[in-house]
Amino acid sequence: MGGGRAEGGPAGDDGVPEPTPAQAAALDRLAVQLAASPHNLVARGERATVRERHIAECLALVPLLGTEPGQAWVDLGTGGGLPGLVLAIMVPAVEWTLIDATRKKVAWVRTVAEDLGLDNVTGVAGRAETLAHEPQFRERFDGVVSRAVAEMATLVELSRGFVRPGGTVAAIKGPRWADEVERAQTALGALRLEVVHTAVIASLNRPSWLVTMRAMGPAPSAYPRREGRPRSHPLGGTRR
């Protein structure tokens, strides 16, 4: 495996890897568990199409992230384990740390990971503003990926402390991604992040793009700021 490609089946015409039979079974099981969860992890009206929509979008990330065997990545704000559990199924040679501030969601993710036999998944409950300053997490990861977490200026501040120099911050965004990047210019400069590229994500769920940024040097020690500050006072943004 290399460059984020799944171990197993070949890639299709759109570059998305074809799951092996074992991976497909795990993805099907994950979809059933997401739809049945009591924690409302997906909208009620989308529970019947979790596999075709939400999981398919996460599958489309695999060839775009550029992961390598032996790397360690964070899924920040994992919620119901999307995209982290899907990526852990498809890219087993990478260690995935799934972080969320809601303890019951992290407990659910841990249970599902164990049920699926994913020994490359660690679930962590906590706020990014705190965890990103702790030695076991500070600059320990090759990349951070996030899906529907926050406005870009906030998201990059929450993500940056986890990433080692040269690492990746990858954000799944909607059609107004360019406006978000423009509003985040002050934050990107302060956090020493450089936008590398954007790519369309093949998805039936919503029009989606992956915005990929590279960490230029070490993370500035002052960031992220104290709990709640990145959202209420985004760097270079207006007060909320």
C-alpha positions in Angstrom: 0.0 0.0 0.0 1.2 3.5 -0.7 -0.1 7.0 -1.4 -3.3 6.3 0.5 -4.4 3.3 -1.6 -6.3 0.6 0.1 -4.7 -2.8 0.6 -6.8 -5.2 -1.6 -8.8 -4.5 -4.7 -7.8 -2.2 -7.6 -9.0 1.3 -8.0 -12.0 2.1 -10.2 -12.2 4.6 -13.0 -12.7 7.4 -10.5 -9.6 6.4 -8.5 -11.6 5.1 -5.6 -10.3 1.7 -4.4 -12.5 -1.3 -4.7 -12.9 -2.8 -1.2 -11.9 -6.4 -0.8 -14.7 -8.8 0.2 -13.7 -8.5 3.9 -13.5 -4.7 3.7 -16.9 -4.5 1.9 -18.4 -6.7 4.7 -16.9 -4.4 7.4 -18.3 -1.3 5.6 -21.7 -2.8 5.3 -21.7 -3.7 9.0 -20.6 -0.2 9.9 -23.4 1.3 7.8 -26.0 -0.9 9.7 -24.5 0.2 13.1 -24.5 3.9 12.2 -28.1 3.7 11.0 -29.2 1.9 14.2 -27.2 4.0 16.7 -29.3 5.6 19.4 -27.0 8.7 19.3 -28.4 10.1 16.1 -25.1 9.9 14.3 -26.7 10.5 10.9 -29.9 12.3 10.0 -33.1 10.2 10.3 -33.9 10.7 6.6 -30.5 9.4 5.5 -30.3 6.2 7.6 -31.4 4.0 4.8 -28.6 5.4 2.5 -25.6 5.6 4.9 -23.6 3.1 2.8 -24.3 4.8 -0.6 -23.8 8.4 0.7 -21.8 8.9 3.8 -19.5 5.9 3.6 -19.1 6.3 -0.1 -17.9 9.9 0.5 -15.3 8.7 3.0 -14.2 5.9 0.6 -13.5 8.6 -2.0 -11.0 10.2 0.4 -8.6 7.2 0.3 -6.8 8.1 -3.0 -6.7 11.8 -2.1 -5.1 11.9 1.4 -1.7 10.6 0.4 -1.2 8.4 3.4 1.8 6.1 3.7 2.3 2.8 5.6 3.4 3.3 9.2 1.9 6.8 9.5 -0.3 8.1 12.2 -3.4 10.2 11.5 -6.1 12.0 13.5 -9.8 12.1 12.6 -10.8 15.3 14.4 -14.4 15.6 15.5 -15.1 12.1 14.4 -18.7 11.9 15.6 -19.9 8.5 14.5 -16.5 7.5 13.1 -16.7 9.2 9.7 -14.4 9.3 8.0 -12.0 7.6 10.6 -13.6 4.1 10.8 -13.9 3.9 7.0 -10.3 5.0 6.5 -9.1 2.5 9.2 -10.9 -0.3 7.3 -9.5 0.7 3.9 -6.0 1.7 5.0 -5.0 -0.8 7.7 -1.3 0.1 7.6 -2.0 3.6 9.1 -2.8 4.2 12.8 -6.0 6.2 13.2 -6.8 8.3 16.3 -10.4 9.3 16.4 -11.0 12.4 18.6 -14.3 13.9 19.7 -15.4 16.1 22.5 -18.5 14.0 23.2 -17.7 11.0 25.3 -20.7 8.8 24.4 -19.7 9.1 20.7 -16.1 8.1 21.4 -17.4 5.2 23.5 -19.6 4.1 20.6 -16.7 4.4 18.1 -14.5 2.2 20.4 -17.2 -0.4 20.6 -17.6 -0.5 16.8 -13.9 -0.6 16.2 -13.6 -3.6 18.5 -16.6 -5.3 16.8 -15.0 -4.8 13.4 -11.6 -6.0 14.6 -9.9 -2.7 13.9 -6.7 -2.8 15.9 -5.4 0.3 14.2 -8.0 2.6 15.8 -7.7 4.6 19.1 -10.7 6.6 20.3 -9.9 9.7 22.4 -12.5 11.8 24.2 -11.5 15.5 24.7 -11.4 19.0 23.4 -8.8 19.7 20.7 -7.8 22.9 22.5 -6.6 20.8 25.4 -5.4 17.6 23.7 -3.3 19.4 21.2 -1.1 20.8 24.0 -0.6 17.4 25.7 2.8 15.8 25.0 1.4 12.5 23.8 -0.5 14.3 21.1 1.5 17.5 20.4 3.0 17.2 16.9 2.8 13.4 17.0 0.8 12.9 13.8 1.5 12.9 10.1 -1.9 14.3 9.3 -5.3 15.4 10.5 -8.5 14.9 8.5 -11.9 16.4 9.4 -15.4 16.3 8.1 -18.1 18.9 8.9 -16.4 20.2 12.0 -16.0 24.0 11.8 -15.3 27.1 9.6 -11.8 26.8 8.1 -10.2 29.5 10.3 -11.4 27.7 13.4 -10.7 24.2 12.0 -7.0 24.9 11.2 -6.3 26.3 14.7 -7.9 23.2 16.2 -5.9 20.9 13.9 -2.4 22.4 13.7 -1.0 21.4 17.1 -1.4 17.7 16.4 0.7 17.8 13.2 4.4 17.4 13.0 6.5 19.7 10.7 5.7 18.8 7.1 2.5 17.0 8.0 -0.9 17.4 6.5 -4.2 19.1 7.5 -7.0 17.9 5.3 -10.5 19.4 5.5 -13.6 18.2 3.7 -15.5 21.2 2.7 -18.6 22.2 0.7 -19.0 24.4 -2.4 -17.9 27.6 -0.6 -14.5 26.2 0.3 -12.7 29.0 -1.6 -14.5 31.7 0.5 -13.5 29.8 3.7 -9.9 29.6 2.6 -9.9 33.3 1.8 -11.3 34.2 5.2 -8.7 31.9 6.8 -5.7 33.6 5.4 -4.7 35.3 8.7 -5.1 32.0 10.5 -3.1 30.1 7.9 -0.2 32.6 8.2 -0.2 32.6 12.0 -0.3 28.8 12.1 2.3 28.2 9.4 0.1 26.3 7.1 0.2 26.4 3.3 -2.6 25.3 1.0 -1.2 22.6 -1.2 -4.1 21.6 -3.4 -7.9 21.0 -3.5 -9.6 18.1 -5.1 -13.2 17.2 -5.8 -14.6 14.3 -3.7 -16.7 11.8 -5.6 -19.9 11.8 -3.5 -23.6 11.3 -3.7 -24.1 12.9 -0.3 -23.2 16.5 -1.2 -20.9 18.5 -3.4 -17.6 18.1 -1.6 -14.0 19.2 -1.9 -10.8 18.2 0.0 -8.6 21.1 0.9 -5.1 19.9 1.8 -2.6 22.0 3.7 1.0 21.4 4.7 2.6 22.3 8.1 5.6 24.6 7.4 7.8 24.0 10.4 6.8 23.4 14.0 3.4 24.4 15.4 3.4 27.8 17.1 3.4 27.2 20.8 0.5 29.6 21.5 -2.0 27.6 19.4 -4.6 26.4 19.8 -5.9 29.0 22.2 -7.9 28.1 25.3 -11.2 26.2 25.1 -13.9 27.9 23.0 -11.6 30.7 21.8 -11.0 29.4 18.3 -14.8 29.3 17.6 -15.8 32.6 19.4 -12.8 34.6 18.1 -11.4 32.9 14.9 -8.0 34.2 13.9 -8.5 37.1 11.5 -12.2 36.7 11.6 -15.1 38.6 13.1 -16.3 38.0 16.7 -19.1 35.5 17.0 
